[in-house]
Amino acid sequence: MLEGVGLKKYFPAASGFAVGRPGAWVKALDGVSVRVAEGETLGIVGESGSGKTTLAKLCLLLERPTAGALRFDGKDTAAFDRDDLRRYRRSVQAVFQDPYSSLNPRMRVEDIVAEPLPADGGVSRAVVAERVREVLQLVGLRRESGALYPHEFSGGQRQRIAIARALVTYPKFLVLDEPVSALDVSIRAQILNLLKRLQEQLGLAYMFISHDLAAARYLATRLAVMYAGKLVEVGECDAVYTEPLHPYTEALLSAALPLHPGTRRQRIVLGGEVPSPVNPPEGCRFHPRCPRAMAQCSRQEPEWKEVKPRRFTACHLY
Amino acid sequence: MRARSRELPWFAGAILAALVFAALLAPYLGLPSPTEGDITQRLIPPVWTERGDREHPLGTDRFGRDVLSRVVHGSRISLVVSLVAIGVAGTLGTALGLISGYRGGLTDAVLMRLTDVGLSLPTILIAVVLVAVSEPSFRNVILVIALLLWPRFARQVRGETLAIKEQDFVALAIVAGRSSAWIIRRHIFPNVVPTLLVISTLQVGYVILLEGTLSFLGVGVPPPNPAWGLMIADGRGFLATAWWISFFPGLAMLSTVLAVNLMGDWLRDHLDPKLRQVGGRAVEPDEPAPEPVGDGVRRAGARGAAAGADGG
């Protein structure tokens, strides 16, 4: 359904009094290819600064890729005409991390939720109002909540409003950018359950971006691991969890809490820091921190290849 | 924050109420005409002095016009000029500020250099130039003031717009397929209104002073209109012998500007925290889930109205 090929996004690096062409670029996203099929959940995990949110912004057409193409149902989004764009805006919606910043404090909930419904679609106010009540109920809020303002709701409830708003146009794909990261742990599980239920009921596809591995595992069918603007591993979610291929994935998983408190686990502690996106290391970007780095890792960038059926990674070990 | 500033400034409020009252009801107060005087009654001092006359509580000027009546009627001029000038400058400045902040890039650069020019225009020079090419009139006063005022609005609104633009609800509106015009109208503008209210109020004092200055210099409101600045200029030659001609309009101007500024400060103190709350996180923790984690349905919690119904 949605397919990104070799997506790159470079931002000009801010430098005091830069005039003309900037000398340095922040390589937020450097050649990422992903695809999301109907009804599936692609989980995207990685540290802060790995390019997850930039990828989300590209998918939502909030930013244009520096290079690479984003195709929706086979058609390049760069070649969209008005109707294509309108269709895209109806089919693809988003939920963001911050439930406070996501809702305009000066709009009523019903207006917020109705925002994606086009005013010129020939639908009457009554139809819109009924649809708004319907989705509010769908996400577990009262049908009458529409008359209230966002500040009358708690964080979890606000996130439900954000989800309701994303559902109002009967979309088939939602970009969920850290939808539960700002919430209390207890509320988090409720929202995750809600998202799962909605997906089953409505046949939605999700791109679920998170740094919370447990949350990603709960929702995702496939998992993509990002590091410093690149994908390091993609595979079926369970397979990646049980048998990580890339050393970075391995380290990331070892940092998460085990499912059972009694489980003995080997913690892999990485030295160093995430490399600067302005000037990433030569060769494999992970090599300065990699516990299994070899000589060629610092010289040659590993190829992206299918090392096992439906398991992709970029590492010289395979 | 100082507790003092939280209270409504009653003194300032009272002065402003009196001003509005005087401006609205000036023709019905049974005062003598502010523009036509009796030349035989000229230069009568205020009523509490030796030669005072009960007919003219604040005395008369050199044409025998009643000072009280002129001060009261002058409030209309000050009020109308400041409201209209701020209305014109505010509308223009807000529109340009919103566009500049939202569009960014070249539009922003051009518009902001234009406001720089606007902010650096010397008041008196503009006024004198304008008067050199046309007669003093109400319209010209308002034009000059609006010309000097709009960049202040544009600047402030642009800054505010830049901050609001970064909020997620703006990105989500784009994802929702809404146009820039819609986003500016429904998302940015409503969140700029509190700031607008504050700067407008704070500008009233400035405008009254500006109008006074222009009138004093003879390039503002044309005589014989009872503008305060004009009255002060009128009494300039009589300060030693008939101080009241200049003193009372001066006092009126001083107290009005003071009151308006106090009010503006109070408004700013009160609206600012809410302003910062736009998108900022109020401390508002989620209530703990009242039931085991189920299908995300919560029964009425403390926030009853908003809490879940029965899960559909």
HADDOCK unambig.tbl for C-alpha pairs under 7 A between the chains (distance, minus, plus):
assign (segid A and resid 60 and name CA) (segid B and resid 175 and name CA) 6.36 0.50 0.50
assign (segid A and resid 86 and name CA) (segid B and resid 177 and name CA) 6.77 0.50 0.50
assign (segid A and resid 89 and name CA) (segid B and resid 175 and name CA) 6.06 0.50 0.50
assign (segid A and resid 89 and name CA) (segid B and resid 176 and name CA) 5.89 0.50 0.50
assign (segid A and resid 89 and name CA) (segid B and resid 177 and name CA) 5.43 0.50 0.50
assign (segid A and resid 93 and name CA) (segid B and resid 175 and name CA) 6.41 0.50 0.50
assign (segid A and resid 100 and name CA) (segid B and resid 279 and name CA) 5.24 0.50 0.50
assign (segid A and resid 100 and name CA) (segid B and resid 280 and name CA) 6.92 0.50 0.50
assign (segid A and resid 100 and name CA) (segid B and resid 281 and name CA) 6.27 0.50 0.50
assign (segid A and resid 101 and name CA) (segid B and resid 167 and name CA) 5.45 0.50 0.50
assign (segid A and resid 101 and name CA) (segid B and resid 168 and name CA) 5.16 0.50 0.50
assign (segid A and resid 101 and name CA) (segid B and resid 169 and name CA) 6.15 0.50 0.50
assign (segid A and resid 101 and name CA) (segid B and resid 279 and name CA) 4.10 0.50 0.50
assign (segid A and resid 102 and name CA) (segid B and resid 167 and name CA) 7.00 0.50 0.50
assign (segid A and resid 102 and name CA) (segid B and resid 168 and name CA) 4.64 0.50 0.50
assign (segid A and resid 102 and name CA) (segid B and resid 169 and name CA) 4.35 0.50 0.50
assign (segid A and resid 103 and name CA) (segid B and resid 169 and name CA) 5.42 0.50 0.50
assign (segid A and resid 104 and name CA) (segid B and resid 169 and name CA) 5.87 0.50 0.50
assign (segid A and resid 104 and name CA) (segid B and resid 187 and name CA) 6.71 0.50 0.50
assign (segid A and resid 105 and name CA) (segid B and resid 278 and name CA) 6.58 0.50 0.50
assign (segid A and resid 106 and name CA) (segid B and resid 190 and name CA) 6.70 0.50 0.50
assign (segid A and resid 115 and name CA) (segid B and resid 176 and name CA) 6.50 0.50 0.50
assign (segid A and resid 116 and name CA) (segid B and resid 176 and name CA) 4.19 0.50 0.50
assign (segid A and resid 116 and name CA) (segid B and resid 177 and name CA) 6.44 0.50 0.50
assign (segid A and resid 137 and name CA) (segid B and resid 311 and name CA) 6.76 0.50 0.50
assign (segid A and resid 137 and name CA) (segid B and resid 312 and name CA) 6.08 0.50 0.50
assign (segid A and resid 138 and name CA) (segid B and resid 312 and name CA) 6.27 0.50 0.50
assign (segid A and resid 140 and name CA) (segid B and resid 296 and name CA) 6.55 0.50 0.50
assign (segid A and resid 140 and name CA) (segid B and resid 297 and name CA) 5.41 0.50 0.50
assign (segid A and resid 140 and name CA) (segid B and resid 308 and name CA) 5.28 0.50 0.50
assign (segid A and resid 140 and name CA) (segid B and resid 309 and name CA) 6.30 0.50 0.50
assign (segid A and resid 140 and name CA) (segid B and resid 311 and name CA) 4.96 0.50 0.50
assign (segid A and resid 141 and name CA) (segid B and resid 306 and name CA) 6.86 0.50 0.50
assign (segid A and resid 141 and name CA) (segid B and resid 307 and name CA) 6.16 0.50 0.50
assign (segid A and resid 141 and name CA) (segid B and resid 308 and name CA) 4.33 0.50 0.50
assign (segid A and resid 141 and name CA) (segid B and resid 309 and name CA) 5.75 0.50 0.50
assign (segid A and resid 142 and name CA) (segid B and resid 306 and name CA) 6.53 0.50 0.50
assign (segid A and resid 142 and name CA) (segid B and resid 307 and name CA) 6.71 0.50 0.50
assign (segid A and resid 142 and name CA) (segid B and resid 308 and name CA) 5.41 0.50 0.50
assign (segid A and resid 142 and name CA) (segid B and resid 309 and name CA) 4.87 0.50 0.50
assign (segid A and resid 145 and name CA) (segid B and resid 306 and name CA) 5.72 0.50 0.50
assign (segid A and resid 153 and name CA) (segid B and resid 306 and name CA) 6.25 0.50 0.50
assign (segid A and resid 154 and name CA) (segid B and resid 284 and name CA) 6.67 0.50 0.50
assign (segid A and resid 154 and name CA) (segid B and resid 285 and name CA) 6.95 0.50 0.50
assign (segid A and resid 154 and name CA) (segid B and resid 286 and name CA) 5.49 0.50 0.50
assign (segid A and resid 155 and name CA) (segid B and resid 286 and name CA) 5.97 0.50 0.50
assign (segid A and resid 156 and name CA) (segid B and resid 286 and name CA) 6.63 0.50 0.50
assign (segid A and resid 184 and name CA) (segid B and resid 286 and name CA) 6.98 0.50 0.50
assign (segid A and resid 186 and name CA) (segid B and resid 288 and name CA) 6.90 0.50 0.50
assign (segid A and resid 186 and name CA) (segid B and resid 289 and name CA) 6.60 0.50 0.50
assign (segid A and resid 187 and name CA) (segid B and resid 289 and name CA) 6.94 0.50 0.50
assign (segid A and resid 189 and name CA) (segid B and resid 293 and name CA) 6.81 0.50 0.50
assign (segid A and resid 190 and name CA) (segid B and resid 293 and name CA) 5.89 0.50 0.50
assign (segid A and resid 190 and name CA) (segid B and resid 294 and name CA) 6.76 0.50 0.50
assign (segid A and resid 190 and name CA) (segid B and resid 295 and name CA) 6.65 0.50 0.50
assign (segid A and resid 190 and name CA) (segid B and resid 296 and name CA) 4.51 0.50 0.50
assign (segid A and resid 191 and name CA) (segid B and resid 296 and name CA) 6.35 0.50 0.50
assign (segid A and resid 193 and name CA) (segid B and resid 295 and name CA) 5.98 0.50 0.50
assign (segid A and resid 193 and name CA) (segid B and resid 296 and name CA) 6.43 0.50 0.50
assign (segid A and resid 194 and name CA) (segid B and resid 295 and name CA) 6.08 0.50 0.50
assign (segid A and resid 194 and name CA) (segid B and resid 296 and name CA) 5.63 0.50 0.50
